[in-house]
Amino acid sequence: MGLLAVIIIVGLGALGVFIWRQSKGKSRWGLGPLAGIHCPRCGTRLPAIRKPSSTEEMLWGGWTCPNCGCKVDKYGQETTPS
């Protein structure tokens, strides 16, 4: 195995650990849950395939509830408009 292969494997492992830690801490760099998200205000299930209503939603994930208009982050928590 060459040096390049070792560097790639170590780099991918470090990236995996970084994403895991960010997800655990619910950071914007983490991954949201794969299961369905519900609106924290009205309980409406938010669609898996989403249409972002802002640039922030497009870049970092999240939804705007079609029922009540609540802004929800990718972890299912209500956010304040920025």
Secondary structure, DSSP 8 states (H G I E B T S, - for coil): --HHHHHHHHHHHHHHHHHHHHHHTT-TTS---SS--B-TTT--B--SS---SSHHHHHH--EE-TTT--EE-TTS-B----
